[in-house]
Amino acid sequence: MRYLTTLITLCFSASLFAQNGAFLREGSVTYEKKINVYALLDKSMNDNEWAKQFAEAYKKNNPQFKTINYTLNFNESRSLYQLENPNEFANSQMFNPALTLGNENIIHTDLSTGKSVTKRKFFEENFIVEDSTRKFIWKITDEYRDIAGFQCRRANGLMFDSVYVVAFFTNQIIPSVGPESFNGLPGTILGVALPHENVTWFATKVFAKKIPDEQLNFSVKGKRSTTADMQKAINKVMEGAPEALRKDMMRRFML
């Protein structure tokens, strides 16, 4: 009962922030990532008979959408994005890139320097990538949408010069952060859709609370590399695979 009361109070406080126009400078956001697995499997078949059989078998025994929850903790200087349940993929036995690649990312961002440290897992190998925060080309529109009790404005953007992004941000939450590496808008991004990649991230809960810097640290055990070095290593692992498949998996992994 005490837990339920606390949860209701926190949800109410987030709603109150949104309704009263107060500005939130630190707190926590829970995002739900939703992947249309059927669509991804259909795209990756490439007239390959084995792939078609795999897709058909998967559709018979699994739901169309895979949902995964993440937490973004942030204050005015730093943010940390990671799985809500770190063991979500610990017991996964099935090779399915649509469900695994990029889904275990941990991303630490230093807002004061514009630098990020990302822990990416490619099957059994961990990469620690230190780089500048990702750059986007944004065009803000006049469309609005309510997300998790906050009024959000739509922005259309591009990443990697070709991947179309739809984002919804609120200026009622000050830091320029969002799920994964999405950033660069005047406020916090609470919703993202990649229409051609069949994946979305939308906030389900926002909590106003104190986030000390020590809560934004994470283990950096793994192979330190640049983005270019990591891509080179992955291409080597996938040597021999069809070029279209290599490019498709690399793009999904880097999203």
C-alpha positions, -999 to +999 in steps of 0.1 A: +000+000+000+029+024+009+045+016-025+012+022-044+007+055-025+042+067-034+037+057-071+005+077-073+021+107-057+050+107-081+028+103-111+006+131-098+036+154-093+047+149-129+012+157-141+011+188-119+044+200-134+029+197-169-004+213-161+010+243-141+037+251-166+065+245-140+100+237-154+116+204-145+154+204-144+161+169-130+143+137-127+136+103-144+117+092-175+105+057-183+104+050-221+087+021-238+105+010-270+082-008-294+096-028-323+074-042-352+093-075-355+071-088-383+079-059-405+116-062-398+116-099-406+097-092-439+123-067-449+152-089-441+140-120-461+156-109-494+140-139-512+161-162-490+141-195-484+157-201-450+149-166-439+113-169-451+108-202-431+123-185-400+100-155-404+069-177-408+078-198-378+084-167-357+051-152-366+032-184-356+047-184-321+054-148-312+035-114-311+040-088-337+055-062-314+083-065-289+083-039-261+113-030-239+114-005-211+142+019-204+150+046-178+166+080-184+179+097-153+190+132-157+200+165-141+212+198-157+247+185-164+245+148-171+221+120-181+222+082-181+200+060-203+197+022-197+174-008-196+149-007-168+156-044-162+193-051-169+186-088-171+160-085-198+181-103-225+202-125-201+183-157-209+176-150-246+185-182-265+173-172-300+194-155-326+172-127-337+189-094-346+156-076-347+152-083-309+188-079-297+210-055-317+213-022-299+187-030-273+212-033-244+228+001-250+239+022-220+244+059-228+260+085-206+259+121-218+278+150-204+256+180-213+283+206-204+309+192-228+286+177-255+304+143-251+288+109-247+301+074-236+280+045-250+283+009-241+271-012-271+269-050-272+273-068-304+263-104-296+289-113-269+313-084-274+310-051-256+323-018-271+328+014-251+325+043-276+335+078-266+323+105-290+306+138-294+268+137-290+250+127-321+241+155-345+206+159-360+191+182-385+157+193-370+128+212-383+103+221-356+066+220-366+033+234-352+019+200-343+014+191-306+008+159-287+003+150-251+028+125-238+030+113-202+010+144-191+033+169-209+025+190-240+050+181-266+058+197-299+068+177-330+101+181-349+111+162-380+147+153-385+174+133-402+201+111-388+230+096-408+218+119-436+191+095-446+171+081-417+139+100-411+131+108-375+099+121-359+104+135-324+082+151-298+098+173-272+086+194-242+102+226-231+087+220-196+116+197-190+148+218-195+177+194-204+181+187-241+181+149-237+160+120-249+159+082-254+190+065-268+212+093-284+183+115-295+190+151-285+194+187-299+159+201-293+150+229-269+138+206-241+135+169-234+124+144-261+095+123-248+086+105-281+105+093-311+094+073-342+115+060-370+088+052-395+110+034-420+128+014-393+096+002-376+106+013-341+093+039-316+102+052-282+075+069-260+076+081-224+051+064-202+061+080-169+080+111-158+092+116-122+103+148-106+131+139-082+166+148-071+193+130-092+228+132-077+258+129-100+268+096-084+235+081-096+246+089-132+277+068-132+280+034-149+306+007-154+328+011-184+342-024-187+346-033-223+367-026-254+372+011-258+370+023-294+358+050-317+326+046-338+348+039-369+368+012-350+337-005-338+321-006-372+353-021-387+353-048-361+316-057-367+321-058-405+350-083-399+327-105-378+301-104-405+325-111-433+309-134-459+274-123-452+254-107-481+263-069-483+226-059-480+223-079-448+255-064-433+244-029-440+209-035-426+222-050-394+248-022-390+222+005-394+198-011-369+227-016-344+238+021-347+203+036-343 
